[in-house]
Amino acid sequence: MHIVPLDKNGRIYSCNSYLILGDWNRIEDRNTVVDPGADGFILDQIEALSTGLGKVAVEQIILTHNHFDHIGGIAALKERYGARVFAFAGGPGVDELLHDGQFLRAGDDFLEVIHTPGHSCDSICLYAPLPQALFSGDTQLRIRGPGGEYGEAYLEGLERLAGKQVRCVYSGHDEPLTENVAQILRETIDLVKRSRERPIDTIFEPQITTDNQGEV
């Protein structure tokens, strides 16, 4: 699996987009964009890349959730490439719904769909086993400080992620995280559990470490 982080339009609020290719651009590899961003800004970058002779540059789009900064570019990619759109919940341009635990081919590997509600009810992470890579969207993987209210499903999602071998996290807004991923997840899970055990009148908002209004 070859993962290409794409630049985003600096003039508007948009998410990070990623193009997934096979290592050798074979005809059977499925070229995939994770989160196309708020507009069609990534089109020119994709056109400049080697995406496989005789292949459609983008065959499918996978959304980590249906917020505006992640879905605005769908129309441009569908118009240019006829790409099919997958998401956990229905929305503009979505062709097929995903389900928790599903495996979806991307590049020359597969992505496991892991439902991680919290940022939104339809938030998912995508785990690639061979490169041990995680596309986290806006799911909060790093929380500093106690407090906050967290649902059981969010905690269960974090614990499932902690059970994976993750070497690199590609998030919806921050730079790739390549160090101490397991430790960060363990610390976050501990804080979430402690916060859920606190009396309701002592709960306060957590201090979340983000860059550019994004989630790590």
Z-matrix of the N, CA and C atoms (Angstrom, degrees):
N
C 1 1.466
C 2 1.525 1 109.45
N 3 1.313 2 115.26 1 130.84
C 4 1.473 3 121.62 2 177.54
C 5 1.524 4 107.51 3 -113.59
N 6 1.334 5 117.01 4 118.75
C 7 1.462 6 122.83 5 -176.73
C 8 1.518 7 109.46 6 -105.85
N 9 1.319 8 116.97 7 122.58
C 10 1.463 9 122.46 8 -177.83
C 11 1.527 10 109.15 9 -114.30
N 12 1.342 11 118.83 10 105.69
C 13 1.471 12 119.86 11 172.20
C 14 1.526 13 109.69 12 -67.07
N 15 1.314 14 117.18 13 133.53
C 16 1.463 15 122.44 14 -178.02
C 17 1.521 16 109.92 15 -106.38
N 18 1.324 17 115.36 16 146.17
C 19 1.470 18 120.10 17 177.94
C 20 1.526 19 109.87 18 -70.80
N 21 1.332 20 115.63 19 149.69
C 22 1.457 21 119.79 20 177.06
C 23 1.519 22 110.40 21 -111.67
N 24 1.299 23 115.59 22 161.08
C 25 1.456 24 122.57 23 179.72
C 26 1.525 25 109.48 24 -68.30
N 27 1.326 26 116.37 25 116.28
C 28 1.458 27 120.74 26 -178.54
C 29 1.512 28 114.19 27 -75.99
N 30 1.318 29 118.16 28 -6.11
C 31 1.460 30 121.26 29 -177.65
C 32 1.521 31 113.28 30 -90.69
N 33 1.336 32 116.43 31 -11.54
C 34 1.454 33 120.08 32 179.22
C 35 1.530 34 108.71 33 -135.46
N 36 1.323 35 116.18 34 164.99
C 37 1.461 36 119.72 35 177.76
C 38 1.523 37 108.72 36 -80.91
N 39 1.321 38 115.72 37 117.41
C 40 1.449 39 120.91 38 -177.08
C 41 1.519 40 109.39 39 -144.56
N 42 1.331 41 115.60 40 165.51
C 43 1.464 42 120.48 41 -178.84
C 44 1.529 43 110.49 42 -95.93
N 45 1.314 44 115.42 43 172.15
C 46 1.463 45 121.42 44 170.49
C 47 1.524 46 109.41 45 -73.65
N 48 1.319 47 115.69 46 139.31
C 49 1.462 48 121.63 47 176.10
C 50 1.524 49 108.58 48 -118.18
N 51 1.332 50 115.13 49 149.01
C 52 1.466 51 120.17 50 -178.55
C 53 1.525 52 109.34 51 -133.74
N 54 1.333 53 114.95 52 136.45
C 55 1.459 54 121.26 53 174.42
C 56 1.521 55 108.19 54 -104.98
N 57 1.307 56 116.93 55 126.49
C 58 1.461 57 122.47 56 179.20
C 59 1.519 58 108.85 57 -107.47
N 60 1.331 59 115.73 58 123.01
C 61 1.455 60 122.90 59 178.21
C 62 1.524 61 109.16 60 -122.18
N 63 1.327 62 116.37 61 166.38
C 64 1.448 63 119.76 62 169.83
C 65 1.522 64 109.44 63 -79.66
N 66 1.304 65 116.96 64 157.17
C 67 1.466 66 120.43 65 -178.64
C 68 1.520 67 112.49 66 -61.93
N 69 1.340 68 116.85 67 -28.12
C 70 1.464 69 120.31 68 -176.27
C 71 1.519 70 112.95 69 -119.40
N 72 1.318 71 118.50 70 8.89
C 73 1.476 72 122.19 71 178.48
C 74 1.526 73 112.20 72 52.17
N 75 1.319 74 115.79 73 44.32
C 76 1.459 75 119.61 74 177.65
C 77 1.527 76 110.43 75 -70.87
N 78 1.315 77 115.71 76 157.62
C 79 1.456 78 119.93 77 -174.41
C 80 1.527 79 111.05 78 -63.16
N 81 1.354 80 117.39 79 -28.89
C 82 1.465 81 119.50 80 -178.70
C 83 1.528 82 113.40 81 -85.05
N 84 1.339 83 118.01 82 -8.69
C 85 1.462 84 120.27 83 177.22
C 86 1.529 85 109.89 84 -67.46
N 87 1.330 86 115.99 85 145.06
C 88 1.464 87 119.97 86 -175.96
C 89 1.525 88 109.79 87 -107.49
N 90 1.316 89 115.93 88 101.95
C 91 1.464 90 121.02 89 179.25
C 92 1.525 91 110.17 90 -65.64
N 93 1.340 92 115.42 91 127.42
C 94 1.465 93 120.64 92 -168.18
C 95 1.524 94 110.73 93 -135.91
N 96 1.317 95 116.81 94 135.80
C 97 1.462 96 122.00 95 171.15
C 98 1.527 97 108.52 96 -106.12
N 99 1.323 98 116.07 97 128.53
C 100 1.462 99 121.61 98 171.87
C 101 1.529 100 107.18 99 -97.78
N 102 1.331 101 116.92 100 115.22
C 103 1.463 102 124.16 101 178.76
C 104 1.534 103 111.95 102 60.39
N 105 1.328 104 118.11 103 98.38
C 106 1.467 105 120.78 104 -176.87
C 107 1.517 106 115.68 105 -75.54
N 108 1.340 107 118.66 106 -6.47
C 109 1.451 108 120.12 107 179.13
C 110 1.512 109 112.57 108 90.35
N 111 1.332 110 115.27 109 -173.96
C 112 1.461 111 121.37 110 -171.87
C 113 1.524 112 113.58 111 -83.80
N 114 1.329 113 117.19 112 -11.71
C 115 1.469 114 120.13 113 -178.77
C 116 1.527 115 108.62 114 -152.32
N 117 1.335 116 117.05 115 -165.50
C 118 1.459 117 120.60 116 -179.39
C 119 1.521 118 113.70 117 -94.50
N 120 1.321 119 117.22 118 24.62
C 121 1.466 120 122.03 119 -174.30
C 122 1.526 121 112.79 120 -58.49
N 123 1.327 122 118.43 121 -31.27
C 124 1.468 123 120.76 122 -174.70
C 125 1.531 124 113.35 123 -77.91
N 126 1.321 125 118.13 124 -9.02
C 127 1.468 126 120.75 125 -175.65
C 128 1.526 127 112.85 126 -57.96
N 129 1.301 128 117.97 127 -48.83
C 130 1.465 129 120.79 128 -177.41
C 131 1.519 130 111.53 129 -63.13
N 132 1.329 131 117.06 130 -36.34
C 133 1.464 132 119.94 131 177.76
C 134 1.526 133 110.99 132 -65.07
N 135 1.311 134 116.12 133 -43.54
C 136 1.465 135 119.91 134 179.66
C 137 1.519 136 110.77 135 -62.78
N 138 1.336 137 116.50 136 -40.68
C 139 1.458 138 120.57 137 -179.55
C 140 1.521 139 111.88 138 -63.24
N 141 1.326 140 117.40 139 -27.93
C 142 1.464 141 121.45 140 -177.88
C 143 1.531 142 112.67 141 -84.11
N 144 1.326 143 118.09 142 -7.28
C 145 1.457 144 121.92 143 -177.96
C 146 1.522 145 111.56 144 -94.01
N 147 1.321 146 115.74 145 157.89
C 148 1.451 147 121.59 146 173.18
C 149 1.518 148 108.15 147 -85.99
N 150 1.316 149 116.77 148 106.02
C 151 1.461 150 121.00 149 -174.65
C 152 1.528 151 112.61 150 -111.99
N 153 1.329 152 116.94 151 12.08
C 154 1.456 153 120.41 152 175.41
C 155 1.509 154 112.91 153 111.32
N 156 1.323 155 116.20 154 126.15
C 157 1.459 156 122.10 155 -179.63
C 158 1.528 157 110.21 156 -65.54
N 159 1.318 158 115.39 157 126.67
C 160 1.453 159 120.24 158 178.94
C 161 1.512 160 114.30 159 76.23
N 162 1.321 161 118.02 160 9.11
C 163 1.455 162 121.99 161 -178.48
C 164 1.524 163 111.08 162 -106.69
N 165 1.322 164 115.77 163 153.09
C 166 1.456 165 120.82 164 170.37
C 167 1.517 166 107.81 165 -73.13
N 168 1.326 167 117.25 166 131.95
C 169 1.466 168 120.78 167 -174.23
C 170 1.521 169 112.11 168 -61.96
N 171 1.322 170 117.59 169 -36.57
C 172 1.469 171 121.95 170 177.23
C 173 1.528 172 108.27 171 -134.74
N 174 1.315 173 116.18 172 109.97
C 175 1.458 174 120.23 173 179.35
C 176 1.515 175 112.43 174 -89.26
N 177 1.325 176 116.55 175 -30.54
C 178 1.459 177 118.30 176 -177.81
C 179 1.519 178 110.75 177 -148.85
N 180 1.320 179 114.56 178 156.91
C 181 1.464 180 123.89 179 177.62
C 182 1.530 181 107.07 180 -124.32
N 183 1.326 182 115.69 181 133.84
C 184 1.459 183 120.41 182 175.25
C 185 1.521 184 108.08 183 -118.26
N 186 1.315 185 116.10 184 128.72
C 187 1.464 186 121.79 185 179.92
C 188 1.521 187 109.79 186 -99.42
N 189 1.337 188 116.84 187 134.16
C 190 1.464 189 119.35 188 174.04
C 191 1.524 190 111.06 189 -79.48
N 192 1.334 191 117.33 190 -21.16
C 193 1.464 192 123.35 191 170.46
C 194 1.517 193 107.36 192 -175.02
N 195 1.331 194 115.56 193 172.32
C 196 1.466 195 120.28 194 -170.22
C 197 1.522 196 114.76 195 -100.55
N 198 1.326 197 119.38 196 39.79
C 199 1.459 198 120.96 197 175.66
C 200 1.526 199 110.54 198 -86.52
N 201 1.344 200 115.95 199 154.33
C 202 1.464 201 121.72 200 -169.13
C 203 1.514 202 113.68 201 -56.77
N 204 1.348 203 117.52 202 -36.13
C 205 1.458 204 120.24 203 -176.12
C 206 1.517 205 112.56 204 -75.53
N 207 1.326 206 117.03 205 -5.57
C 208 1.466 207 121.84 206 179.22
C 209 1.529 208 112.45 207 -109.17
N 210 1.325 209 118.28 208 -17.82
C 211 1.465 210 120.11 209 -170.30
C 212 1.518 211 114.63 210 -116.97
N 213 1.346 212 117.65 211 -9.57
C 214 1.468 213 119.51 212 -174.13
C 215 1.518 214 114.21 213 -61.98
N 216 1.321 215 117.82 214 -24.55
C 217 1.464 216 121.11 215 -178.47
C 218 1.514 217 114.30 216 -86.38
N 219 1.329 218 117.02 217 -0.24
C 220 1.463 219 119.35 218 -177.66
C 221 1.522 220 112.38 219 -57.19
N 222 1.335 221 116.05 220 -48.69
C 223 1.465 222 120.02 221 -174.00
C 224 1.526 223 111.58 222 -58.57
N 225 1.340 224 117.54 223 -42.07
C 226 1.463 225 120.67 224 -178.58
C 227 1.526 226 111.49 225 -64.69
N 228 1.344 227 117.10 226 -41.19
C 229 1.464 228 119.75 227 -179.32
C 230 1.528 229 111.97 228 -72.87
N 231 1.322 230 116.69 229 -34.56
C 232 1.465 231 118.95 230 176.46
C 233 1.523 232 110.80 231 -67.42
N 234 1.327 233 116.05 232 -39.23
C 235 1.466 234 119.58 233 179.83
C 236 1.525 235 111.31 234 -66.86
N 237 1.338 236 117.13 235 -41.73
C 238 1.461 237 121.36 236 -176.83
C 239 1.531 238 112.26 237 -75.31
N 240 1.343 239 116.45 238 -42.76
C 241 1.464 240 119.36 239 -170.18
C 242 1.534 241 114.51 240 -118.20
N 243 1.318 242 117.31 241 -8.54
C 244 1.456 243 119.07 242 -174.73
C 245 1.515 244 112.37 243 67.05
N 246 1.331 245 116.86 244 29.33
C 247 1.456 246 121.87 245 -175.32
C 248 1.526 247 111.71 246 -65.15
N 249 1.317 248 114.85 247 143.74
C 250 1.468 249 121.40 248 177.37
C 251 1.522 250 108.36 249 -92.21
N 252 1.329 251 117.36 250 137.86
C 253 1.467 252 122.30 251 -172.91
C 254 1.528 253 110.32 252 -109.18
N 255 1.350 254 114.71 253 129.74
C 256 1.460 255 122.33 254 178.96
C 257 1.528 256 108.96 255 -116.17
N 258 1.319 257 116.57 256 138.43
C 259 1.466 258 121.43 257 178.47
C 260 1.520 259 109.10 258 -155.48
N 261 1.332 260 115.38 259 163.05
C 262 1.458 261 120.10 260 -179.06
C 263 1.522 262 111.50 261 -77.95
N 264 1.326 263 116.50 262 -23.47
C 265 1.465 264 121.29 263 178.77
C 266 1.526 265 108.97 264 -134.31
N 267 1.312 266 116.22 265 155.65
C 268 1.452 267 120.60 266 179.79
C 269 1.517 268 112.06 267 -68.53
N 270 1.324 269 115.80 268 155.19
C 271 1.451 270 122.10 269 179.66
C 272 1.507 271 109.79 270 -179.47
N 273 1.338 272 117.87 271 -178.13
C 274 1.459 273 121.08 272 -178.84
C 275 1.528 274 111.68 273 -57.30
N 276 1.312 275 116.26 274 123.97
C 277 1.451 276 121.53 275 175.23
C 278 1.510 277 115.63 276 82.50
N 279 1.328 278 118.73 277 -4.65
C 280 1.464 279 120.91 278 -177.82
C 281 1.530 280 109.81 279 -74.38
N 282 1.346 281 115.43 280 128.68
C 283 1.462 282 120.96 281 -178.36
C 284 1.520 283 113.36 282 -99.42
N 285 1.319 284 116.54 283 -31.50
C 286 1.469 285 118.74 284 -175.17
C 287 1.525 286 109.79 285 -147.75
N 288 1.330 287 115.87 286 138.64
C 289 1.455 288 121.22 287 179.61
C 290 1.521 289 111.33 288 -89.07
N 291 1.322 290 115.16 289 140.97
C 292 1.452 291 122.28 290 176.48
C 293 1.518 292 109.73 291 -94.79
N 294 1.320 293 116.72 292 162.12
C 295 1.454 294 120.40 293 174.31
C 296 1.519 295 110.18 294 -132.16
N 297 1.306 296 115.48 295 155.43
C 298 1.456 297 121.98 296 -177.74
C 299 1.521 298 110.41 297 -59.02
N 300 1.329 299 116.12 298 132.34
C 301 1.450 300 121.19 299 179.32
C 302 1.518 301 114.39 300 88.07
N 303 1.300 302 117.52 301 -3.64
C 304 1.460 303 121.28 302 179.48
C 305 1.521 304 110.93 303 -71.22
N 306 1.338 305 116.53 304 147.75
C 307 1.459 306 121.92 305 172.54
C 308 1.515 307 108.56 306 -110.44
N 309 1.332 308 115.59 307 131.05
C 310 1.453 309 122.15 308 -176.43
C 311 1.525 310 108.84 309 -125.49
N 312 1.321 311 116.92 310 129.47
C 313 1.455 312 119.83 311 -178.95
C 314 1.529 313 110.50 312 -68.45
N 315 1.337 314 116.59 313 135.70
C 316 1.468 315 122.58 314 177.19
C 317 1.513 316 107.60 315 -147.57
N 318 1.341 317 117.04 316 127.33
C 319 1.453 318 119.54 317 -173.03
C 320 1.505 319 109.37 318 61.51
N 321 1.348 320 116.57 319 -128.39
C 322 1.464 321 120.66 320 176.95
C 323 1.527 322 111.57 321 -109.05
N 324 1.322 323 116.25 322 21.11
C 325 1.466 324 121.42 323 -177.77
C 326 1.528 325 108.24 324 -135.35
N 327 1.321 326 115.88 325 -167.71
C 328 1.460 327 121.30 326 178.04
C 329 1.521 328 109.92 327 -125.88
N 330 1.321 329 115.70 328 150.38
C 331 1.457 330 122.79 329 173.64
C 332 1.516 331 108.46 330 -111.25
N 333 1.342 332 116.30 331 133.03
C 334 1.453 333 121.18 332 174.66
C 335 1.529 334 109.12 333 -93.04
N 336 1.301 335 116.79 334 129.96
C 337 1.459 336 122.61 335 178.98
C 338 1.528 337 108.68 336 -84.95
N 339 1.340 338 116.15 337 123.00
C 340 1.460 339 121.27 338 179.51
C 341 1.525 340 108.15 339 -123.57
N 342 1.320 341 116.67 340 113.65
C 343 1.459 342 121.36 341 -178.15
C 344 1.524 343 108.87 342 -72.94
N 345 1.330 344 116.82 343 122.71
C 346 1.466 345 122.45 344 -177.53
C 347 1.520 346 109.93 345 -132.13
N 348 1.333 347 118.55 346 67.21
C 349 1.467 348 120.77 347 -179.31
C 350 1.522 349 110.65 348 -62.69
N 351 1.311 350 114.83 349 145.78
C 352 1.463 351 121.22 350 -178.60
C 353 1.517 352 108.67 351 163.20
N 354 1.319 353 116.36 352 -67.02
C 355 1.464 354 120.19 353 173.45
C 356 1.523 355 109.23 354 -63.51
N 357 1.317 356 115.73 355 -40.43
C 358 1.463 357 122.59 356 173.31
C 359 1.521 358 106.96 357 -151.46
N 360 1.333 359 116.44 358 162.98
C 361 1.458 360 119.14 359 -177.21
C 362 1.526 361 111.96 360 -70.58
N 363 1.344 362 117.62 361 -19.88
C 364 1.459 363 120.71 362 -178.30
C 365 1.527 364 113.01 363 -104.79
N 366 1.329 365 117.38 364 13.71
C 367 1.472 366 120.26 365 -177.87
C 368 1.524 367 111.05 366 -68.41
N 369 1.330 368 114.95 367 137.11
C 370 1.454 369 121.35 368 174.95
C 371 1.519 370 109.35 369 -132.95
N 372 1.329 371 115.28 370 157.04
C 373 1.456 372 122.34 371 165.98
C 374 1.522 373 107.49 372 -111.67
N 375 1.317 374 116.05 373 156.79
C 376 1.453 375 122.08 374 -179.42
C 377 1.519 376 108.30 375 -124.27
N 378 1.335 377 116.62 376 122.95
C 379 1.462 378 121.21 377 -175.49
C 380 1.525 379 110.43 378 -112.55
N 381 1.334 380 115.64 379 126.04
C 382 1.460 381 122.51 380 176.96
C 383 1.522 382 108.80 381 -102.95
N 384 1.328 383 119.26 382 111.10
C 385 1.461 384 121.48 383 -172.36
C 386 1.530 385 114.93 384 -64.46
N 387 1.327 386 118.76 385 -44.12
C 388 1.463 387 119.58 386 -173.69
C 389 1.528 388 112.90 387 -65.80
N 390 1.338 389 119.91 388 -51.19
C 391 1.475 390 119.14 389 176.08
C 392 1.520 391 112.91 390 -81.06
N 393 1.337 392 117.34 391 -3.12
C 394 1.467 393 122.80 392 -177.49
C 395 1.529 394 109.98 393 53.63
N 396 1.331 395 114.43 394 49.54
C 397 1.459 396 121.90 395 -177.71
C 398 1.522 397 109.88 396 -111.86
N 399 1.324 398 115.46 397 144.43
C 400 1.453 399 121.81 398 179.62
C 401 1.517 400 109.80 399 -124.91
N 402 1.330 401 116.44 400 125.52
C 403 1.460 402 122.26 401 171.29
C 404 1.522 403 105.98 402 -96.28
N 405 1.334 404 116.48 403 110.55
C 406 1.460 405 120.26 404 -168.93
C 407 1.517 406 114.21 405 -98.88
N 408 1.329 407 118.95 406 -6.75
C 409 1.458 408 119.11 407 -177.21
C 410 1.516 409 109.99 408 56.40
N 411 1.330 410 117.16 409 -131.94
C 412 1.463 411 121.61 410 178.83
C 413 1.530 412 112.52 411 -105.43
N 414 1.314 413 116.87 412 16.47
C 415 1.461 414 119.94 413 175.59
C 416 1.522 415 109.59 414 -67.05
N 417 1.310 416 117.03 415 129.35
C 418 1.461 417 122.37 416 -176.99
C 419 1.529 418 109.63 417 -76.53
N 420 1.315 419 116.00 418 113.14
C 421 1.457 420 120.92 419 177.98
C 422 1.518 421 112.05 420 -102.42
N 423 1.307 422 117.05 421 -17.76
C 424 1.473 423 120.87 422 -179.92
C 425 1.518 424 109.05 423 -127.31
N 426 1.325 425 115.94 424 119.49
C 427 1.457 426 123.17 425 176.23
C 428 1.510 427 107.84 426 -128.16
N 429 1.327 428 116.42 427 130.86
C 430 1.458 429 120.89 428 179.87
C 431 1.532 430 108.61 429 -111.47
N 432 1.294 431 117.13 430 124.86
C 433 1.453 432 121.33 431 177.03
C 434 1.511 433 112.37 432 96.82
N 435 1.330 434 116.81 433 147.16
C 436 1.458 435 121.91 434 -179.48
C 437 1.524 436 111.59 435 -76.22
N 438 1.301 437 115.27 436 170.53
C 439 1.457 438 120.99 437 177.79
C 440 1.512 439 111.97 438 103.08
N 441 1.310 440 116.28 439 175.72
C 442 1.453 441 121.44 440 -178.16
C 443 1.516 442 110.87 441 95.57
N 444 1.315 443 115.80 442 162.64
C 445 1.458 444 121.99 443 178.67
C 446 1.525 445 108.35 444 -114.88
N 447 1.319 446 116.40 445 127.50
C 448 1.453 447 121.44 446 -175.76
C 449 1.518 448 109.46 447 -132.52
N 450 1.316 449 115.83 448 134.90
C 451 1.454 450 120.42 449 179.55
C 452 1.519 451 112.19 450 -78.38
N 453 1.319 452 115.09 451 160.70
C 454 1.464 453 120.82 452 179.08
C 455 1.527 454 111.21 453 -62.63
N 456 1.331 455 117.33 454 -37.63
C 457 1.466 456 120.61 455 -178.34
C 458 1.532 457 111.26 456 -65.61
N 459 1.335 458 116.75 457 -36.77
C 460 1.471 459 120.29 458 177.09
C 461 1.517 460 110.33 459 -64.20
N 462 1.334 461 117.39 460 -44.60
C 463 1.457 462 121.23 461 178.23
C 464 1.523 463 111.00 462 -62.45
N 465 1.315 464 117.15 463 -42.62
C 466 1.463 465 120.42 464 178.76
C 467 1.529 466 111.00 465 -62.09
N 468 1.332 467 116.22 466 -38.41
C 469 1.458 468 119.84 467 177.70
C 470 1.516 469 111.75 468 -63.55
N 471 1.331 470 117.07 469 -44.17
C 472 1.464 471 121.15 470 177.88
C 473 1.525 472 111.15 471 -60.74
N 474 1.316 473 116.54 472 -41.63
C 475 1.465 474 119.86 473 -179.36
C 476 1.523 475 111.28 474 -66.61
N 477 1.307 476 117.28 475 -34.93
C 478 1.467 477 119.75 476 175.39
C 479 1.526 478 111.25 477 -66.41
N 480 1.333 479 115.97 478 -39.94
C 481 1.468 480 119.37 479 177.82
C 482 1.524 481 110.47 480 -64.63
N 483 1.333 482 116.70 481 -39.91
C 484 1.459 483 120.98 482 -179.69
C 485 1.524 484 111.65 483 -64.46
N 486 1.320 485 117.15 484 -21.64
C 487 1.454 486 121.36 485 178.26
C 488 1.516 487 113.50 486 -81.81
N 489 1.327 488 117.14 487 -4.93
C 490 1.470 489 122.01 488 178.46
C 491 1.530 490 110.25 489 -95.51
N 492 1.310 491 115.42 490 153.11
C 493 1.461 492 120.91 491 170.88
C 494 1.532 493 107.51 492 -83.95
N 495 1.331 494 116.65 493 105.62
C 496 1.468 495 120.94 494 -176.31
C 497 1.522 496 109.23 495 -117.13
N 498 1.317 497 115.94 496 119.72
C 499 1.464 498 121.42 497 178.91
C 500 1.521 499 111.85 498 -99.03
N 501 1.337 500 116.80 499 -28.34
C 502 1.462 501 119.89 500 -177.03
C 503 1.523 502 109.29 501 -146.23
N 504 1.336 503 115.16 502 137.59
C 505 1.461 504 121.27 503 177.26
C 506 1.527 505 108.76 504 -113.90
N 507 1.324 506 115.94 505 125.85
C 508 1.463 507 122.76 506 174.71
C 509 1.526 508 107.04 507 -105.36
N 510 1.325 509 115.43 508 105.88
C 511 1.460 510 119.63 509 -173.08
C 512 1.523 511 111.87 510 -95.43
N 513 1.330 512 114.38 511 173.77
C 514 1.458 513 120.29 512 -177.31
C 515 1.505 514 114.93 513 -73.93
N 516 1.354 515 117.53 514 -18.54
C 517 1.462 516 118.20 515 -175.98
C 518 1.528 517 114.36 516 -143.20
N 519 1.307 518 119.22 517 -19.93
C 520 1.460 519 120.95 518 -175.13
C 521 1.526 520 111.75 519 -100.92
N 522 1.334 521 115.36 520 174.76
C 523 1.448 522 120.86 521 174.71
C 524 1.529 523 109.82 522 -68.73
N 525 1.337 524 117.98 523 154.83
C 526 1.467 525 119.41 524 178.04
C 527 1.522 526 111.73 525 -55.30
N 528 1.305 527 115.63 526 139.19
C 529 1.460 528 122.38 527 178.11
C 530 1.523 529 108.00 528 -98.92
N 531 1.327 530 117.27 529 118.68
C 532 1.461 531 121.07 530 -172.92
C 533 1.523 532 113.84 531 -121.85
N 534 1.334 533 117.96 532 2.44
C 535 1.455 534 120.40 533 -178.11
C 536 1.532 535 110.14 534 -133.29
N 537 1.319 536 115.24 535 143.67
C 538 1.468 537 123.03 536 170.98
C 539 1.524 538 113.39 537 57.65
N 540 1.320 539 117.02 538 33.20
C 541 1.461 540 119.63 539 -178.09
C 542 1.527 541 111.14 540 -62.30
N 543 1.318 542 117.44 541 -46.53
C 544 1.465 543 121.10 542 -178.28
C 545 1.528 544 110.93 543 -61.26
N 546 1.317 545 116.64 544 -41.75
C 547 1.466 546 120.59 545 -179.59
C 548 1.525 547 110.92 546 -65.65
N 549 1.321 548 116.56 547 -42.75
C 550 1.464 549 120.73 548 179.31
C 551 1.528 550 110.46 549 -60.49
N 552 1.322 551 116.81 550 -43.28
C 553 1.461 552 120.18 551 179.55
C 554 1.530 553 111.22 552 -64.99
N 555 1.322 554 117.01 553 -42.18
C 556 1.464 555 119.82 554 178.96
C 557 1.525 556 111.15 555 -61.74
N 558 1.336 557 116.60 556 -43.20
C 559 1.463 558 120.52 557 -179.76
C 560 1.531 559 110.91 558 -65.02
N 561 1.323 560 116.67 559 -40.40
C 562 1.461 561 120.43 560 178.96
C 563 1.518 562 110.87 561 -64.84
N 564 1.320 563 117.27 562 -44.66
C 565 1.469 564 120.86 563 178.52
C 566 1.520 565 110.83 564 -59.93
N 567 1.324 566 117.09 565 -42.00
C 568 1.467 567 120.85 566 178.90
C 569 1.527 568 110.90 567 -61.68
N 570 1.337 569 117.16 568 -43.56
C 571 1.461 570 120.77 569 179.54
C 572 1.527 571 111.67 570 -65.49
N 573 1.330 572 116.25 571 -39.83
C 574 1.463 573 120.02 572 178.81
C 575 1.520 574 110.29 573 -63.82
N 576 1.328 575 116.72 574 -43.80
C 577 1.468 576 120.00 575 179.44
C 578 1.522 577 110.93 576 -63.42
N 579 1.328 578 116.69 577 -43.47
C 580 1.466 579 120.03 578 178.87
C 581 1.522 580 110.94 579 -63.10
N 582 1.328 581 116.79 580 -39.90
C 583 1.461 582 120.40 581 -179.75
C 584 1.521 583 111.26 582 -66.05
N 585 1.338 584 116.80 583 -36.69
C 586 1.466 585 120.33 584 179.91
C 587 1.524 586 111.79 585 -70.38
N 588 1.340 587 116.84 586 -21.34
C 589 1.459 588 120.70 587 179.81
C 590 1.522 589 112.90 588 -87.88
N 591 1.354 590 117.71 589 -11.26
C 592 1.457 591 120.94 590 -176.49
C 593 1.527 592 110.44 591 -75.32
N 594 1.352 593 117.53 592 146.05
C 595 1.467 594 119.52 593 173.79
C 596 1.522 595 110.40 594 -58.27
N 597 1.304 596 117.63 595 145.13
C 598 1.465 597 122.10 596 -173.23
C 599 1.516 598 112.57 597 -58.85
N 600 1.346 599 118.60 598 -30.57
C 601 1.459 600 119.51 599 -176.69
C 602 1.527 601 112.12 600 -79.56
N 603 1.348 602 118.08 601 -3.35
C 604 1.471 603 120.12 602 177.50
C 605 1.515 604 111.74 603 -105.98
N 606 1.332 605 117.14 604 -0.36
C 607 1.464 606 119.83 605 -176.65
C 608 1.519 607 110.19 606 -75.76
N 609 1.347 608 115.23 607 136.24
C 610 1.463 609 120.43 608 174.01
C 611 1.509 610 108.19 609 -138.84
N 612 1.312 611 115.96 610 169.85
C 613 1.462 612 120.41 611 -175.38
C 614 1.520 613 110.73 612 -68.21
N 615 1.369 614 118.75 613 139.66
C 616 1.453 615 121.45 614 -179.96
C 617 1.510 616 111.38 615 -75.89
N 618 1.330 617 114.96 616 158.67
C 619 1.466 618 120.97 617 171.11
C 620 1.508 619 106.97 618 -91.62
N 621 1.322 620 116.23 619 112.98
C 622 1.457 621 121.55 620 -175.24
C 623 1.517 622 108.68 621 -107.19
N 624 1.325 623 116.63 622 128.35
C 625 1.459 624 121.16 623 179.78
C 626 1.516 625 109.17 624 -84.50
N 627 1.335 626 117.02 625 113.68
C 628 1.452 627 121.50 626 178.34
C 629 1.511 628 109.66 627 -138.11
N 630 1.318 629 115.11 628 160.40
C 631 1.451 630 121.90 629 172.15
C 632 1.518 631 107.41 630 -123.34
N 633 1.333 632 116.45 631 141.07
C 634 1.451 633 121.64 632 176.08
C 635 1.531 634 112.01 633 55.14
N 636 1.330 635 115.76 634 38.11
C 637 1.451 636 122.33 635 177.13
C 638 1.519 637 112.52 636 65.25
N 639 1.311 638 118.95 637 18.63
C 640 1.441 639 122.15 638 -177.05
C 641 1.506 640 113.04 639 -101.22
N 642 1.334 641 115.61 640 -173.57
C 643 1.445 642 122.16 641 -179.94
C 644 1.515 643 108.53 642 -120.24
N 645 1.322 644 117.25 643 142.46
C 646 1.464 645 120.81 644 176.35
C 647 1.512 646 108.65 645 -93.29
